[in-house]
Each structure stands twice: as structure tokens, then as C-alpha cells.
């Protein structure tokens, strides 16, 4: 174990340090919406027994991973932007790195499981209940966690073997694996190759199987006899497709620009990677809350009931 420094310094958005306070406002709003929206949807799913179905249980897994990853990254970012609190301990940096990367991995796995859920629901509707039992969903949850931990655990272990004898300034607003590895005063090819292979293997396979699932879904839907049936089947996939687009498109763009682009300014690359990290957890519960009729109706009914009760109490007073 080679620890040559007690802490790292997070630089935030390089070149835009004087404007950090202006990033603090939108990032604070994003954090408040992220926590409140995710907790709200989780609360309604837990509260309504009719929502204790595979689709919504998988959604709970996704929202939980969003909550954890957001709380691992955003509070430190806000301290940096608001109060210029740049210092993070060596161990704290490794813990943050592990949580952010592992829960991002878990989120991708949950999206794959949700694609499988949609495939079974549309292509094998009569067997849906027997295939996706609560026991199967629990096993999927265990596999999601194990994959996230096993694939990402080497990140902090590979960092711990590196000697840091030069700069301790991380050109990021959080502890990203390669951003930390690049500070080492030794060759980091192993870190680079493992990080790249892990991303290509995990996310690449997830995207491949998601695409295959939707190809089979489209094939099945096109065989349905009526336009109304086809439209109804496709509508059940809208939220999932939106969430996939929100996560994977910015993720791949961020990975490509950070690793291979020399024409895009560094502060733009860092800003894009930060946006990719903080926006999906905020948008996912909103997308499902708006596009999923059952959740939307339950939430509106709950708030309407609360308003009526408050009105009755005020009249009583």
C-alpha cells in the first residue's frame, strides 16, 4: 500500500473557479428535487399495495441507486461550490469513488432488468406472473448488487497500489477513477485498461441485451391485430426508453470526450461529466411519475385527499 499524501484537492470546474458560486444555485435545486422526487415515488410505491408488482419493484431499485449515488457526489460538490471546501481525505476519496461507480453500475443493471420485465410483459403476457415472481425479483436485486460491487471493487484497490508523490489536485468535482489515477507518479496503464474494459463489458453488454429485448418487443408488437393494442404496448415502454436515453447517451458522450477528445475544452468535458452524474437521478422519478399513469393517478389522488382533509380541518376551526 502506497499512501504518500493524506488528502486530495478537488478543483471543481477547471478554468471556471470564479463562477463556482453560480453553479451552486442550480446544483442545489437539482439536489433538492432529486431527493424529494425519488423519496416521493418510493413512498407511493411502498404505500400502495397495488404497486407491489415487478415493474415498480425494479423502479424502486433504480430510484434507490439514484439516491445513493446522488448523496455520494452532490453534497461534496455543493460544499465545493458554495464554500470552496476543496479538500477530501484519501480514504474519503476512495469511498466516494467506489460508491459512485458501483451504484452507476447497479443502475445500468437495473435498466437491463427493466427491459427484461417489459419483454416478458409484452412477449409472454400469460406467463408474466409465473416468470417474474417476487423471489425472482429478489434474486435479480442480489445479482445487481454483487455485479456492482465485484466489478468496481478493483478501482480503489488499483488506486491504493499507486504512489502519489507529485500533485494531489484532482481535476474534477468528485473522485472519478481515472482523474485520481492520473495523479500517480507511475504508469497507470493497468488502471486505464481495467476501467475501459469494465465500462465496455458491463455497460456494453447491458446496452446490447437491452437492444435485443426491444427488437423482440417491436417484433411482437407489430404482430398485434389492432392499432390500439400496438399503441398501448408501446406506451408501457415509453418511460423506460426515456430513462435509457437520459443515462446512456450522455454517459457514452462523456466517456468518449474525457478519454479521447483533445478538441473540446477541459472545462466543457468536466462540466458534461458532472451533468451526466447529477441529472439522471433527478429526471428518472419525474419521467416515471409523469409517464406512468398508475403512479400519476395515485399521487394526484393522494394530494387531492390531503388538500380536502386540510380544507375540512380549516373549516372546522
SELOVEX-372442 format. One record per residue (C-alpha): x, y, z; residue number from 1; residue in three letters. Coordinates in steps of 0.001 Angstrom, whole numbers, plus 500000, padded with zeros to 6 digits. Example, Ala and Ser with C-alpha at 12.3 -4.5 7.8 and 13.67 -1.06 7.14 Angstrom:
# residues 2
{pt {512300,495500,507800},1,'ALA'},
{pt {513670,498940,507140},2,'SER'},
***
This chain:
# residues 317
{pt {500000,500000,500000},1,'UNK'},
{pt {501494,503299,498883},2,'UNK'},
{pt {499992,506371,500513},3,'UNK'},
{pt {502153,509435,500012},4,'UNK'},
{pt {499503,512077,500633},5,'UNK'},
{pt {496837,512441,503365},6,'UNK'},
{pt {494227,514144,501183},7,'UNK'},
{pt {493271,515288,497699},8,'UNK'},
{pt {492136,518685,496454},9,'UNK'},
{pt {489094,518806,494182},10,'UNK'},
{pt {489461,521626,491673},11,'UNK'},
{pt {485786,521636,490586},12,'UNK'},
{pt {485272,523042,487093},13,'UNK'},
{pt {488793,523967,485877},14,'UNK'},
{pt {489014,527469,484444},15,'UNK'},
{pt {485658,528419,485923},16,'UNK'},
{pt {486603,528537,489603},17,'UNK'},
{pt {485441,532159,489880},18,'UNK'},
{pt {481960,531086,488738},19,'UNK'},
{pt {481544,528182,491166},20,'UNK'},
{pt {479011,530144,493201},21,'UNK'},
{pt {476804,530325,490094},22,'UNK'},
{pt {476951,526537,489734},23,'UNK'},
{pt {475936,526214,493381},24,'UNK'},
{pt {472412,527558,492775},25,'UNK'},
{pt {471279,525122,490039},26,'UNK'},
{pt {473155,522219,491653},27,'UNK'},
{pt {471347,522896,494959},28,'UNK'},
{pt {467989,522913,493175},29,'UNK'},
{pt {468920,519678,491393},30,'UNK'},
{pt {469834,518054,494729},31,'UNK'},
{pt {466594,519126,496432},32,'UNK'},
{pt {464465,517898,493520},33,'UNK'},
{pt {466455,514648,493273},34,'UNK'},
{pt {465999,513712,496917},35,'UNK'},
{pt {462370,514831,497193},36,'UNK'},
{pt {461231,513305,493865},37,'UNK'},
{pt {462928,509953,494464},38,'UNK'},
{pt {461629,509711,498025},39,'UNK'},
{pt {458127,510715,496917},40,'UNK'},
{pt {457887,507992,494266},41,'UNK'},
{pt {459418,505410,496623},42,'UNK'},
{pt {456893,506428,499294},43,'UNK'},
{pt {453902,505995,496983},44,'UNK'},
{pt {455097,502626,495699},45,'UNK'},
{pt {455583,501397,499263},46,'UNK'},
{pt {452249,502870,500381},47,'UNK'},
{pt {450138,501404,497559},48,'UNK'},
{pt {449841,497621,497674},49,'UNK'},
{pt {448641,497619,494064},50,'UNK'},
{pt {452076,498887,493013},51,'UNK'},
{pt {453956,495974,494564},52,'UNK'},
{pt {454497,494465,491124},53,'UNK'},
{pt {457769,493542,489359},54,'UNK'},
{pt {457861,496692,487217},55,'UNK'},
{pt {457524,499005,490215},56,'UNK'},
{pt {459811,496952,492455},57,'UNK'},
{pt {462538,497288,489805},58,'UNK'},
{pt {461772,501009,489636},59,'UNK'},
{pt {462366,501161,493408},60,'UNK'},
{pt {465792,499597,492873},61,'UNK'},
{pt {466618,502207,490220},62,'UNK'},
{pt {465485,505129,492390},63,'UNK'},
{pt {467409,503765,495379},64,'UNK'},
{pt {470634,503593,493349},65,'UNK'},
{pt {469967,507170,492197},66,'UNK'},
{pt {469515,508355,495769},67,'UNK'},
{pt {472728,506737,496967},68,'UNK'},
{pt {474875,507969,494065},69,'UNK'},
{pt {473454,511499,494391},70,'UNK'},
{pt {474180,511634,498114},71,'UNK'},
{pt {477685,510358,497463},72,'UNK'},
{pt {478505,513137,494992},73,'UNK'},
{pt {476289,516203,495299},74,'UNK'},
{pt {476820,517207,498957},75,'UNK'},
{pt {480602,517397,498425},76,'UNK'},
{pt {480077,519294,495154},77,'UNK'},
{pt {477835,521784,496926},78,'UNK'},
{pt {480395,522308,499686},79,'UNK'},
{pt {482973,522962,496990},80,'UNK'},
{pt {480782,525376,495019},81,'UNK'},
{pt {479281,527208,497998},82,'UNK'},
{pt {482188,527362,500446},83,'UNK'},
{pt {485238,526462,498339},84,'UNK'},
{pt {485714,523342,500511},85,'UNK'},
{pt {488022,521505,498131},86,'UNK'},
{pt {489773,519072,500459},87,'UNK'},
{pt {488755,515406,500628},88,'UNK'},
{pt {490637,512774,502597},89,'UNK'},
{pt {492443,509931,500844},90,'UNK'},
{pt {490100,507304,502292},91,'UNK'},
{pt {487053,509522,501745},92,'UNK'},
{pt {488020,509882,498097},93,'UNK'},
{pt {488276,506107,497629},94,'UNK'},
{pt {484923,505570,499349},95,'UNK'},
{pt {483247,508213,497184},96,'UNK'},
{pt {484814,506691,494070},97,'UNK'},
{pt {483586,503212,494968},98,'UNK'},
{pt {480029,504324,495761},99,'UNK'},
{pt {479613,506488,492643},100,'UNK'},
{pt {480990,503900,490219},101,'UNK'},
{pt {479387,500842,491831},102,'UNK'},
{pt {475918,502372,492048},103,'UNK'},
{pt {476191,503642,488462},104,'UNK'},
{pt {476962,500018,487549},105,'UNK'},
{pt {473946,498845,489555},106,'UNK'},
{pt {471703,501403,487874},107,'UNK'},
{pt {472704,500089,484461},108,'UNK'},
{pt {471969,496525,485588},109,'UNK'},
{pt {468535,497566,486855},110,'UNK'},
{pt {467742,499143,483470},111,'UNK'},
{pt {468588,495826,481839},112,'UNK'},
{pt {466294,494020,484295},113,'UNK'},
{pt {463531,496529,483481},114,'UNK'},
{pt {463995,495816,479769},115,'UNK'},
{pt {463584,492097,480537},116,'UNK'},
{pt {460437,492944,482522},117,'UNK'},
{pt {458965,494780,479510},118,'UNK'},
{pt {459966,491895,477216},119,'UNK'},
{pt {458163,489323,479373},120,'UNK'},
{pt {455115,491592,479837},121,'UNK'},
{pt {454671,492141,476090},122,'UNK'},
{pt {456030,488951,474513},123,'UNK'},
{pt {454829,486451,477163},124,'UNK'},
{pt {451965,488200,478996},125,'UNK'},
{pt {450270,484982,480129},126,'UNK'},
{pt {453464,483809,481848},127,'UNK'},
{pt {454381,487206,483341},128,'UNK'},
{pt {453234,486420,486883},129,'UNK'},
{pt {454892,482989,486930},130,'UNK'},
{pt {458207,484197,485463},131,'UNK'},
{pt {458717,487431,487412},132,'UNK'},
{pt {457807,486335,490916},133,'UNK'},
{pt {458903,488266,493998},134,'UNK'},
{pt {461565,485615,494580},135,'UNK'},
{pt {462967,486202,491098},136,'UNK'},
{pt {462960,489978,491653},137,'UNK'},
{pt {464842,489471,494929},138,'UNK'},
{pt {467443,487323,493149},139,'UNK'},
{pt {467795,489998,490477},140,'UNK'},
{pt {468394,492554,493231},141,'UNK'},
{pt {471131,490413,494776},142,'UNK'},
{pt {472803,489910,491384},143,'UNK'},
{pt {472635,493661,490685},144,'UNK'},
{pt {474425,494423,493960},145,'UNK'},
{pt {477029,491684,493518},146,'UNK'},
{pt {477872,492775,489987},147,'UNK'},
{pt {478170,496399,491028},148,'UNK'},
{pt {480490,495556,493904},149,'UNK'},
{pt {482663,492959,492155},150,'UNK'},
{pt {483321,494985,489008},151,'UNK'},
{pt {484060,498249,490834},152,'UNK'},
{pt {485955,496944,493863},153,'UNK'},
{pt {489218,496825,491840},154,'UNK'},
{pt {489017,500620,491291},155,'UNK'},
{pt {490004,501656,494838},156,'UNK'},
{pt {492319,498643,495148},157,'UNK'},
{pt {494186,499685,491992},158,'UNK'},
{pt {494406,503259,493298},159,'UNK'},
{pt {495831,502094,496643},160,'UNK'},
{pt {498779,500446,494919},161,'UNK'},
{pt {499802,503734,493263},162,'UNK'},
{pt {502387,506100,494773},163,'UNK'},
{pt {501366,509776,494849},164,'UNK'},
{pt {504469,511910,495070},165,'UNK'},
{pt {503550,514861,492868},166,'UNK'},
{pt {500288,516815,492682},167,'UNK'},
{pt {497261,515931,494795},168,'UNK'},
{pt {494899,518192,492813},169,'UNK'},
{pt {492060,516259,491132},170,'UNK'},
{pt {490788,517993,488005},171,'UNK'},
{pt {487179,517140,488798},172,'UNK'},
{pt {484409,517993,491244},173,'UNK'},
{pt {484335,514431,492588},174,'UNK'},
{pt {486689,511447,492853},175,'UNK'},
{pt {486492,509792,489458},176,'UNK'},
{pt {488714,506742,488981},177,'UNK'},
{pt {490953,507897,486129},178,'UNK'},
{pt {491059,511507,487334},179,'UNK'},
{pt {492675,510213,490546},180,'UNK'},
{pt {494882,507624,488827},181,'UNK'},
{pt {496424,510247,486541},182,'UNK'},
{pt {497962,511950,489603},183,'UNK'},
{pt {500197,508959,490368},184,'UNK'},
{pt {503909,509207,489696},185,'UNK'},
{pt {503997,505815,487988},186,'UNK'},
{pt {502483,504061,484996},187,'UNK'},
{pt {498689,503764,485232},188,'UNK'},
{pt {498087,501624,482131},189,'UNK'},
{pt {496539,498867,484268},190,'UNK'},
{pt {494026,501346,485715},191,'UNK'},
{pt {493181,502665,482256},192,'UNK'},
{pt {492770,499232,480694},193,'UNK'},
{pt {490696,497834,483547},194,'UNK'},
{pt {488479,500925,483679},195,'UNK'},
{pt {487891,500838,479939},196,'UNK'},
{pt {487301,497072,479833},197,'UNK'},
{pt {484896,497279,482778},198,'UNK'},
{pt {482858,500007,481082},199,'UNK'},
{pt {482798,498208,477730},200,'UNK'},
{pt {481973,494847,479313},201,'UNK'},
{pt {479322,495959,481786},202,'UNK'},
{pt {477618,498844,480023},203,'UNK'},
{pt {478293,497445,476546},204,'UNK'},
{pt {476614,494123,477337},205,'UNK'},
{pt {473749,495861,479132},206,'UNK'},
{pt {473063,498055,476109},207,'UNK'},
{pt {473364,495075,473745},208,'UNK'},
{pt {470832,492986,475687},209,'UNK'},
{pt {468503,495980,476071},210,'UNK'},
{pt {468581,496480,472296},211,'UNK'},
{pt {467893,492770,471727},212,'UNK'},
{pt {464968,492926,474168},213,'UNK'},
{pt {463427,495842,472328},214,'UNK'},
{pt {463939,494223,468931},215,'UNK'},
{pt {461898,491267,470151},216,'UNK'},
{pt {459339,493627,471708},217,'UNK'},
{pt {458967,495536,468439},218,'UNK'},
{pt {458621,492264,466506},219,'UNK'},
{pt {455866,491103,468870},220,'UNK'},
{pt {454035,494442,468919},221,'UNK'},
{pt {453942,494655,465115},222,'UNK'},
{pt {452065,491340,465040},223,'UNK'},
{pt {449250,492645,467268},224,'UNK'},
{pt {445953,492879,465381},225,'UNK'},
{pt {444795,496397,466264},226,'UNK'},
{pt {446446,499808,466252},227,'UNK'},
{pt {445109,500451,469750},228,'UNK'},
{pt {446785,497315,471108},229,'UNK'},
{pt {450074,498243,469451},230,'UNK'},
{pt {449894,501769,470847},231,'UNK'},
{pt {449096,500504,474351},232,'UNK'},
{pt {452026,498075,474262},233,'UNK'},
{pt {454471,500731,473111},234,'UNK'},
{pt {453205,503192,475744},235,'UNK'},
{pt {454212,500796,478523},236,'UNK'},
{pt {457817,501152,477318},237,'UNK'},
{pt {457957,504939,476949},238,'UNK'},
{pt {459221,505695,480462},239,'UNK'},
{pt {461901,503030,480264},240,'UNK'},
{pt {463106,504224,476861},241,'UNK'},
{pt {463285,507816,478147},242,'UNK'},
{pt {465335,506755,481187},243,'UNK'},
{pt {467690,504703,478988},244,'UNK'},
{pt {468232,507712,476730},245,'UNK'},
{pt {468824,510017,479711},246,'UNK'},
{pt {471505,507707,481122},247,'UNK'},
{pt {473370,506117,478224},248,'UNK'},
{pt {473640,508874,475620},249,'UNK'},
{pt {475296,511436,477946},250,'UNK'},
{pt {477366,508650,479547},251,'UNK'},
{pt {478895,507488,476274},252,'UNK'},
{pt {479459,511069,475147},253,'UNK'},
{pt {481172,511881,478455},254,'UNK'},
{pt {483381,508774,478284},255,'UNK'},
{pt {484440,509468,474702},256,'UNK'},
{pt {485194,513158,475277},257,'UNK'},
{pt {487074,512554,478540},258,'UNK'},
{pt {489263,509770,477183},259,'UNK'},
{pt {489851,510629,473547},260,'UNK'},
{pt {488908,514212,472704},261,'UNK'},
{pt {491615,516878,472514},262,'UNK'},
{pt {489491,519470,470705},263,'UNK'},
{pt {486892,520021,473446},264,'UNK'},
{pt {487946,522402,476230},265,'UNK'},
{pt {488710,520719,479568},266,'UNK'},
{pt {486097,522696,481493},267,'UNK'},
{pt {483442,521599,478981},268,'UNK'},
{pt {484437,517955,479407},269,'UNK'},
{pt {484314,518203,483197},270,'UNK'},
{pt {481014,520073,483133},271,'UNK'},
{pt {479475,517415,480875},272,'UNK'},
{pt {480654,514609,483150},273,'UNK'},
{pt {479129,516418,486151},274,'UNK'},
{pt {475835,516941,484351},275,'UNK'},
{pt {475780,513250,483386},276,'UNK'},
{pt {476310,512355,487053},277,'UNK'},
{pt {473655,514596,488632},278,'UNK'},
{pt {470831,514938,486071},279,'UNK'},
{pt {469637,511309,485525},280,'UNK'},
{pt {468856,510753,489248},281,'UNK'},
{pt {466720,513908,489178},282,'UNK'},
{pt {464929,513123,485910},283,'UNK'},
{pt {464219,509405,486430},284,'UNK'},
{pt {461461,509761,489083},285,'UNK'},
{pt {459964,512706,487183},286,'UNK'},
{pt {459824,510714,483942},287,'UNK'},
{pt {458178,507731,485629},288,'UNK'},
{pt {455892,509940,487708},289,'UNK'},
{pt {454594,511736,484596},290,'UNK'},
{pt {454556,508906,482044},291,'UNK'},
{pt {453325,506077,484269},292,'UNK'},
{pt {449568,506531,484597},293,'UNK'},
{pt {449187,504373,487710},294,'UNK'},
{pt {451793,506338,489682},295,'UNK'},
{pt {450494,509676,488405},296,'UNK'},
{pt {446894,508862,489337},297,'UNK'},
{pt {447845,507548,492795},298,'UNK'},
{pt {449942,510633,493560},299,'UNK'},
{pt {447249,513054,492368},300,'UNK'},
{pt {444594,511204,494386},301,'UNK'},
{pt {446790,511314,497485},302,'UNK'},
{pt {447451,515062,497222},303,'UNK'},
{pt {443795,515742,496443},304,'UNK'},
{pt {442770,513803,499560},305,'UNK'},
{pt {445325,515690,501654},306,'UNK'},
{pt {444017,519029,500352},307,'UNK'},
{pt {440421,518049,501106},308,'UNK'},
{pt {441351,516996,504650},309,'UNK'},
{pt {443204,520265,505235},310,'UNK'},
{pt {440212,522202,503910},311,'UNK'},
{pt {437840,520332,506200},312,'UNK'},
{pt {440088,520987,509195},313,'UNK'},
{pt {440312,524675,508370},314,'UNK'},
{pt {436519,524903,508091},315,'UNK'},
{pt {436163,523075,511389},316,'UNK'},
{pt {438381,525633,513054},317,'UNK'},
***
